[in-house]
Amino acid sequence: MRYLGSKKRFMKHLLPIIREHLTDNDMLFVDMCTGGANVVSEVDWTNKWAVDNNEYLIAMWRSIQDRYVTGDDAWKRYIPSEVSEEMYHKAKQCYINGDDSMDPGLVGYILSSCSFGSAWANGYARYNPNKGENHILEAYNNIVRQIEGFKHFDSTQFICCSYDELLFPEHTLIYVDPPYATTKKYMHDFTHQKFYEWCRKMKH
């Protein structure tokens, strides 16, 4: 999935490290800041949580998953392969105003994948005729390929909450790729020092 800060290109390095630490068949794997799910989708493990504090993004993953488990192509029809600038601005206004007139899952998809630079609500990703780049269609094709190859998509639990609100089973491997400090601000405030303290606590 097109998503700012995606670790898709690093998975050949990350996967062996993750797999090395999944030592018990009963272990839980948690992708704590799941975003575009480019990490959790490639981890071949049945017991997985995908957690993010973006309620629209989690609504998107749950909506796709609900349609995916029916066994037909309803999930492909749910994701729009064409998104007009008018549709984009409607989704953005729904987000800004807390308006539920548009499916929150669609708001999540449009404001992430169909935004300029795949940054949340960062402006409509227009077609570039000079380069022949259709970012909207590219986003659709990317997420379709991802879901078709998503390891254990049907059993992955998508959870919306902050990193410090969850209770974990004893045998849990947590992968965290948080919002970066000194870079573009995301949709929620994020205190990095508090997060680093939580990481040190969870390590023990």
NORKA-V403132 format. One record per backbone hydrogen bond with DSSP energy under -1.0 kcal/mol. CO is the residue of the C=O (numbers start at 1). NH is the residue of the N-H. E is the energy in kcal/mol with one decimal. If there is no record, write none. Layout:
co->CO nh->NH e->E
co->CO nh->NH e->E
//
This chain:
co->3 nh->6 e->-1.9
co->7 nh->10 e->-1.5
co->8 nh->11 e->-1.4
co->10 nh->13 e->-1.6
co->10 nh->14 e->-2.2
co->11 nh->15 e->-2.8
co->14 nh->18 e->-2.5
co->15 nh->19 e->-3.0
co->16 nh->20 e->-1.8
co->17 nh->21 e->-1.1
co->21 nh->23 e->-1.5
co->24 nh->27 e->-2.2
co->28 nh->173 e->-3.2
co->29 nh->49 e->-2.6
co->30 nh->175 e->-3.3
co->31 nh->51 e->-2.7
co->34 nh->37 e->-3.0
co->37 nh->41 e->-1.6
co->39 nh->42 e->-1.7
co->41 nh->151 e->-3.1
co->43 nh->45 e->-1.9
co->46 nh->48 e->-1.1
co->47 nh->29 e->-2.4
co->48 nh->157 e->-2.5
co->49 nh->31 e->-2.6
co->50 nh->159 e->-2.7
co->51 nh->34 e->-2.9
co->52 nh->161 e->-1.0
co->54 nh->58 e->-2.1
co->55 nh->59 e->-1.8
co->56 nh->60 e->-1.9
co->57 nh->61 e->-2.2
co->58 nh->62 e->-2.5
co->59 nh->63 e->-2.3
co->60 nh->64 e->-2.4
co->61 nh->65 e->-2.5
co->62 nh->66 e->-2.7
co->63 nh->67 e->-1.4
co->64 nh->68 e->-2.3
co->65 nh->69 e->-2.2
co->68 nh->71 e->-1.7
co->73 nh->77 e->-1.6
co->74 nh->78 e->-1.4
co->75 nh->79 e->-1.4
co->84 nh->88 e->-2.3
co->85 nh->89 e->-2.4
co->86 nh->90 e->-1.9
co->87 nh->91 e->-2.2
co->88 nh->92 e->-2.3
co->89 nh->93 e->-2.2
co->90 nh->94 e->-2.1
co->91 nh->95 e->-1.9
co->92 nh->96 e->-2.7
co->93 nh->97 e->-2.7
co->94 nh->99 e->-1.7
co->103 nh->107 e->-2.1
co->104 nh->108 e->-2.3
co->105 nh->109 e->-2.0
co->106 nh->110 e->-2.9
co->107 nh->111 e->-2.5
co->109 nh->113 e->-1.9
co->111 nh->121 e->-2.5
co->114 nh->125 e->-2.1
co->115 nh->118 e->-2.4
co->116 nh->119 e->-1.4
co->118 nh->4 e->-2.0
co->119 nh->122 e->-1.8
co->123 nh->116 e->-3.3
co->124 nh->126 e->-1.4
co->128 nh->132 e->-1.3
co->128 nh->133 e->-1.7
co->133 nh->128 e->-2.3
co->134 nh->138 e->-2.4
co->135 nh->139 e->-2.3
co->136 nh->140 e->-1.9
co->137 nh->141 e->-2.7
co->138 nh->142 e->-2.3
co->139 nh->143 e->-2.2
co->140 nh->144 e->-2.1
co->141 nh->145 e->-2.2
co->142 nh->146 e->-2.2
co->143 nh->147 e->-2.4
co->144 nh->148 e->-2.2
co->145 nh->149 e->-1.3
co->150 nh->153 e->-1.1
co->157 nh->50 e->-3.3
co->159 nh->52 e->-2.1
co->162 nh->165 e->-1.8
co->170 nh->172 e->-1.1
co->171 nh->28 e->-2.2
co->173 nh->30 e->-2.8
co->175 nh->32 e->-3.0
co->191 nh->195 e->-1.9
co->192 nh->196 e->-2.7
co->193 nh->197 e->-2.0
co->194 nh->198 e->-1.9
co->195 nh->199 e->-2.2
co->196 nh->200 e->-2.1
co->197 nh->201 e->-2.0
co->198 nh->202 e->-2.7
co->199 nh->203 e->-2.0
//
